[in-house]
Amino acid sequence: MNIKQQLESTIDSALSAAGASNCPAIVKQSQKAAFGHYQANGVMDAAKQIGMNPRELAGTLVESLNLPQAEKVEVAGPGFINIHLDNSYISNELTKLRKDELLGVVREKSNTTVIDYSAPNLAKEMHIGHLRSTTIGDAAARILEFLGHTVIRANHMGDWGAQFGSLLAYMDLIGQEGQELSTELSDLEVFYRKASALRESDEVFAKQSREYVVRLQNGDPQCLELWQQFIEESVSHCQTVYDRLNITLTRADIKAESSYNDDLIPVVNELDRLGLIEVSDGAKCVFLDGFKGKDDKPLPAIVQKSDGGFPYMATDLAAVRFRAQNLKVGEALYFIDARQTLHLRQLFAISREAKYLDESQSFRHLPFGVILKEDGKPFKTRDGADVKLADVIEEAINRAYELVSVKNPGLADDVKSRISQVIGVGALKYAELTKNRTTDYIFNWDTMLSFDGNTAPYLLYAYTRIRSIFRRSNIDPSTLESSITLKEPTELQLGLKLLQFVEAIDAVTEDYQANILCNYLFELAGIFMSFYESCPILNAEGPVRESRLLIADTTARVLKQGLDLLGIETVEQM
Ligand code: ARG
């Protein structure tokens, strides 16, 4: 339990002892020093429930609370409880924390969670839009694993469907013309555009494309072989992007749409047996209460098209069925664009009706907004095409290289390259993670690469500054043995902030808003800078010097661990 939870649970017990049930205390960190370190809310609701004056109830609680971590507990305002932690408590806890590999995290019970993220369509190259799901989903996976849970990464890649018809027909054409396929496929985006253009302009080609779709669906071997070749090319392109972005996804995490092909007919049959299917305009649909379109008309979810083909919904139902029944997971998190909200609401509702999901299983959509250009318009190239993710990564690294060259021209070239890789990719991902997940955001190179403000370069720089203390003094922090004693106000502030690392991580998992962790790290770095200015480290003496070195080292470790949970690497100098 983190400090906040410990306080909450103690106050909760006191509240129920006083006769108020179901009135949980809500403890928050206070921003103003006068309020102590934490403030508890919820006493007023409890007082109302048991018909007592809130200040009076708060008063009795303060008398009876057993909080060894607090130096002072007092009633404030109309019925808040302010808690001032004891300095020696903070010092002792920090001494424990610094010896703890997990920096305060206690791995209590382990759940298994499927995380559905990234999931690009393989017919095209990954574009900037994939940055969000990929980055946010990966951070969620890292955080849950750090907390001791088992994560099943599910890369639901789009590798099936009508869009492959023209691609396969085009591969066939290239083969017949004797051109080198691998050269043609080296730019998937161009390849896709050429194939689409040909389908638009050439009747015969368009017909062949349609035939290819049918042949693919019927499992024609020559066609499957071409398809396999294309998929292989596209997957390896994605893997390159993941590796460059320091994303933990591997080939083993791919469970693409086509892997559910054999489950689609059984799914539709099962829905039919349950009486959920209605045929509308030749298509098999599920109509559920609560889904109304324009004019209050019932809104169908199509599970099989009139031509017999299976849409996105059918595959997703098969995926829920697999995850819930075969993998038997208690939880699944879907990091998908907010524009697919209706799709996911229908998906989960049908899955409940079909009993693929039982009461205990929580399948959630964690939506996110889109990335916009400076002018607030969707992020596209001048000719309206998607901006390739690989190009964005390259530009981020190049821009970081320029910055590093100006800041530290003396560095060797390979060192500069390594640093700019970390800063560029870090800046790109951090810009993503600092935003509120659910809203659209404007992409801006200058802001994300700035050394001021809540950015990756700022945090990476703060980290290198701490590391340089140890480098300059030739001290290996792992050899320091003494305990931490906090006295000065900024020291105490920093100490408490370090103890709150676990609180920040726990808070992220409530709604997978990684920005809570970003803000925490940003504040931590800021408090470190004030500590650094007001408390000499290397010039201090004896136990104070040792203690401050330990505080600095613990700060560096928390920064590094926090960044790692966000999928951001660190460097030792920059
Ligand atoms: N391939 C889809 C797209 O690009 C995203 C898939 C997300 N996952 C899912 N289970 N539907 O829009």
Boltz pocket constraint, residues with backbone or C-beta under 6 A from the ligand:
constraints:
  - pocket:
      binder: B
      contacts: [[A, 116], [A, 118], [A, 119], [A, 120], [A, 121], [A, 156], [A, 157], [A, 158], [A, 316], [A, 319], [A, 334], [A, 335], [A, 336]]
      max_distance: 6.0
